[in-house]
Amino acid sequence: MITIVASNSLFALAKNHKEDKIMTVKLTNIIKMSNQIADNIGLHLDSDQAVDKVVNHIQLFWAKSMKHDLITYYQNDGNLLNEISQQATIRLVEIERENAK
């Protein structure tokens, strides 16, 4: 019985580690995509126009879960986001607050 409990515990630890790794890869991809979008869209625009276009792109094409992950990352750290991505994320937070009213 102790062996079964240990095996179940090890399985649970392995499962949690796998989920953490998947989440890390997912978050890394979200950060990378946000920065790439900001770089490409903002290439010939001033920063306010670039932020507007990035916000619009994210609202149109990203799943709600991706937007949530981006916002959560920004609120907890955000240091890997470039300036346009950070500003766009702030704008997304403001939009979500307005829509929640």
N, C-alpha and C positions, 0 to 999 in steps of 0.2 A: 504494500500500500504506500509506503514512503517513496518507493521508486516511481510509482505512478504520479504521485503529487509532484515530485521533483521533475519528472518528464513534462507534466502539464505546465509547471512553472517555467521550465526552459522553453517550451513551445510558446508560452505567452510572451516571454522576454524576446524571443526571436521574432515573433509576430510584431511586437511593438517596435523593435529595431527596424524591421522591414518597412513598416508604415512610416517611421521617422525618415528613413532614407528616401522613400517615395515622395514624401512631403518636401524634403530638401530639394530633390530634383525638380519637382513641380514648381516650387518657389523660385529656384534659380532660373527656370525657364520663363516665369512670369516677369521677373526682374529684367532679364535679357530682352524679352519681347518689348516691354515698356520702353526701355532705353533705345532699342532699335527704332521703334515707331517714332519716338521723340527726335532721334537723330535724323531720320529720313524725312519726316513731315516738316521739321523745323529748319531744314537746310537753308532755305532762302526767305525765311519769315522772321519777323521780330518775335521776341519771346512770348508776348501776349497772344499773338496770332497762333504761334506754335502750340501753346498750352490749350487754346480753344480747339484746335484741330485734333490734338492727342485725346482730349476729353471726349470729343465727338466720336473718334474712332473706337475708343474703348467702350463707350456706351452702345455703339452700334454692333460691334463685332465680338465683344468678350462676353463669356458666360458670367452670370452673377457670382458664381463661386470664385472665378478668377479675379473679378473686381474686389470681392471681399478679401481675398488673400493679399492682393496688392495694398489695399488700405490697411489691413492688419499689419503687414510688414512695415509700411511707412510709419504707422503709429508706434511700433515697437523698436524700430531701428531706422530703416530707410537710407542708410548711408551708401548703399550700392546703387541707388537710383540717381540718374543725372538730374541736373537742375530742372529741366523741362518736365521730366517724369515726376519729380517731387511736387512741382507746382500743379501739374495736372491731377495728381492724387489728392492734393489739398482741395482742389476744385471739386473732385468727385465726392469727397467727404461733405463739402458744403451742399452739394446737390442732394445727396442722400438725406441730410438733415432737413432740407426744405421739403423734400418729398414725404418725409415722415410726419410732418405737421398736419 
